[in-house]
């Protein structure tokens, strides 16, 4: 992959208490516009790998490059600006219960200083994309788990990021809702957004035509390569 959006080169990481290696000499690339899944048993380090991309953790060895930025050179004060390049989606939704659906989705735009009219247009478009147009005034507690996750996805895409990273986004959903959420990711990928999803949902992703990376015992390897274009 010559046009990599994410590149790990000999990346190792271990818990700070001196425990086992969570990553050992990991090498992988995610191309611009690619969608891939990261799998592995509980505790294998899937969340840690995503945290390394988001600069929530820093590796003990190796180099990570995201969109041309060498992450070891990103200073702490520049981390918030770096994170604004991509959208993050979580298993537990991470919605603010005292804010409406609109305000939850609008938050990334408010932080960026967008105008009120622009925020309104973008929030409505993002909610429309996830099938929740008209729910702007609802409170998170009134939504189902699947609806809350779709609000989280709308919040992640409202600023039109080039990259989405998702940590077990279907972990709290029933199979039907999980399939709908995965379908949303494929739709965003089809319009050029790069997507990396950490998931246990092997039965679901095995039916989808995307690369699968497996993390186990600190080692990362391709469990299934992406299909050739037109295959």
C-alpha positions in Angstrom: 0.0 0.0 0.0 1.9 3.0 -1.2 -0.9 5.4 -0.3 -1.2 4.5 3.4 -3.4 6.6 5.7 -2.2 4.6 8.8 1.2 2.9 9.0 2.6 0.9 12.0 6.3 0.0 11.7 7.7 -2.5 14.3 5.3 -1.1 17.0 5.4 -2.7 20.4 3.5 -1.8 23.5 3.1 -3.2 27.0 1.3 -2.3 30.2 3.0 0.2 32.3 3.2 -2.2 35.3 5.7 -4.3 33.4 3.2 -7.0 32.3 3.0 -8.9 29.0 3.4 -7.2 25.6 0.1 -6.2 24.2 1.7 -5.6 20.8 5.0 -7.1 19.5 6.6 -5.7 16.4 3.3 -4.9 14.7 3.5 -3.9 11.1 0.4 -3.0 9.2 -1.0 -0.3 6.9 -4.5 1.0 6.2 -4.8 2.5 2.8 -6.7 5.7 2.1 -10.3 4.8 1.5 -9.9 1.3 2.8 -12.2 -0.4 5.4 -10.8 -3.2 7.6 -11.7 -5.1 10.8 -9.5 -5.8 13.8 -10.3 -9.0 15.7 -8.9 -11.1 18.5 -9.9 -12.5 21.9 -10.8 -10.3 24.9 -7.7 -8.6 26.2 -5.7 -9.1 23.0 -5.1 -5.4 22.7 -7.6 -4.3 20.0 -8.7 -1.3 22.1 -5.0 -0.5 22.8 -4.2 -0.4 19.1 -6.9 2.1 18.5 -5.8 4.2 21.5 -2.3 4.3 19.9 -3.8 5.7 16.7 -5.8 8.3 18.8 -2.7 9.2 20.9 -4.5 8.0 24.0 -1.5 5.8 24.5 2.1 6.0 23.1 4.0 2.9 22.1 7.2 1.8 23.8 8.8 1.0 20.5 8.3 1.6 16.8 6.8 4.3 14.6 3.2 5.1 13.8 2.3 7.5 11.0 -1.2 8.8 10.4 -2.0 10.9 7.4 1.7 11.8 7.1 2.1 12.7 10.7 4.7 10.8 12.7 2.9 10.4 16.0 6.0 10.4 18.2 6.6 14.0 17.0 3.1 15.2 18.0 3.4 17.3 21.1 0.9 16.9 24.0 -0.5 20.4 23.3 -1.2 19.5 19.7 -3.0 16.2 20.4 -6.5 17.7 20.5 -6.0 19.3 17.0 -4.6 15.9 15.8 -7.7 14.0 17.0 -10.0 16.4 15.2 -8.9 14.7 11.9 -11.0 11.6 12.6 -14.1 10.3 14.1 -14.2 7.9 17.1 -17.0 5.5 17.9 -17.3 3.6 21.2 -19.1 0.5 22.5 -20.8 2.4 25.3 -22.0 5.3 23.0 -20.4 8.0 25.3 -23.4 10.4 24.7 -23.9 13.2 27.1 -27.2 12.4 28.9 -28.0 16.1 29.7 -27.8 17.1 26.0 -30.3 16.5 23.2 -29.5 14.4 20.2 -28.8 17.6 18.3 -26.4 19.0 20.8 -24.5 15.6 21.1 -24.0 15.5 17.3 -23.2 19.2 17.1 -20.4 19.1 19.7 -17.4 18.5 17.3 -18.6 21.4 15.2 -19.0 23.7 18.2 -15.5 22.9 19.3 -14.3 23.8 15.8 -16.1 27.1 15.8 -18.6 26.6 13.0 -21.4 29.0 12.6 -24.9 28.2 13.9 -26.4 27.9 10.4 -23.6 25.6 9.3 -23.9 23.5 12.4 -27.7 23.1 11.8 -27.2 21.9 8.2 -24.4 19.5 9.1 -26.2 18.0 12.1 -29.4 17.4 10.1 -27.4 15.9 7.3 -25.5 13.5 9.6 -28.7 12.4 11.4 -30.4 11.9 8.0 -27.4 9.7 7.0 -27.9 7.4 10.0 -31.7 7.3 9.8 -32.5 9.7 12.7 -33.7 12.8 11.0 -36.4 14.4 13.1 -35.0 13.1 16.4 -32.9 16.2 17.1 -34.8 17.2 20.2 -34.9 13.8 21.8 -32.8 12.9 24.9 -30.4 10.0 24.8 -32.3 8.1 27.5 -35.3 7.9 25.3 -33.4 6.1 22.5 -32.8 2.4 22.0 -29.2 1.1 22.1 -29.1 0.9 18.4 -30.4 4.5 18.1 -27.8 5.7 20.6 -25.1 4.1 18.6 -26.3 5.7 15.4 -26.2 9.1 17.2 -22.6 8.3 18.1 -21.9 7.6 14.5 -23.5 10.8 13.4 -21.4 12.7 15.9 -18.3 11.0 14.5 -19.0 11.8 10.9 -20.6 15.3 11.2 -17.2 17.0 10.7 -16.6 14.9 7.6 -13.4 13.1 8.8 -11.2 11.1 6.5 -10.9 8.3 9.0 -13.4 6.6 11.4 -12.1 4.3 14.1 -14.6 2.2 16.1 -14.1 0.2 19.2 -16.6 -2.7 19.5 -19.4 -0.5 18.1 -21.9 -3.5 18.0 -20.9 -5.0 21.4 -24.1 -3.8 23.1 -26.5 -4.4 20.2 -28.7 -7.2 19.1 -27.8 -9.0 15.8 -30.3 -6.9 13.7 -29.0 -3.6 15.1 -25.4 -4.8 14.8 -25.9 -5.5 11.1 -27.5 -2.1 10.5 -24.5 -0.3 12.2 -22.0 -2.3 10.1 -24.0 -1.3 7.0 -23.6 2.3 8.0 -19.9 1.9 8.1 -19.9 0.4 4.6 -21.9 3.3 3.3 -19.4 5.8 4.6 -16.6 3.8 3.2 -18.2 3.8 -0.2 -17.9 7.6 -0.3 -14.2 7.5 0.5 -14.0 7.5 4.3 -11.3 5.1 5.7 -12.7 2.8 8.4 -11.0 0.6 11.0 -13.3 -1.3 13.3 -12.3 -3.4 16.3 -14.9 -6.1 16.8 -15.7 -9.6 18.2 -18.6 -10.0 15.7 -16.8 -12.6 13.6 -20.0 -14.1 12.2 -21.1 -10.7 11.0 -17.8 -9.5 9.5 -17.0 -12.8 7.8 -19.9 -12.1 5.4 -18.4 -8.7 4.4 -15.8 -8.3 1.7 -13.1 -6.4 3.8 -9.7 -7.2 5.1 -9.6 -8.8 8.6 -6.6 -8.3 10.9 -6.2 -10.7 13.9 -4.4 -9.7 17.1 -3.4 -12.5 19.4 -0.6 -13.0 21.9 0.7 -9.6 20.9 1.1 -10.5 17.3 -0.9 -8.9 14.5 -1.5 -10.6 11.2 -3.8 -10.6 8.2 -6.5 -13.2 8.8 -8.1 -12.3 5.5 -6.8 -10.1 2.7 -9.0 -7.5 1.1 -10.5 -8.7 -2.2 -9.0 -7.4 -5.5 -10.9 -4.5 -7.1 -13.8 -5.9 -9.2 -13.6 -9.3 -7.6 
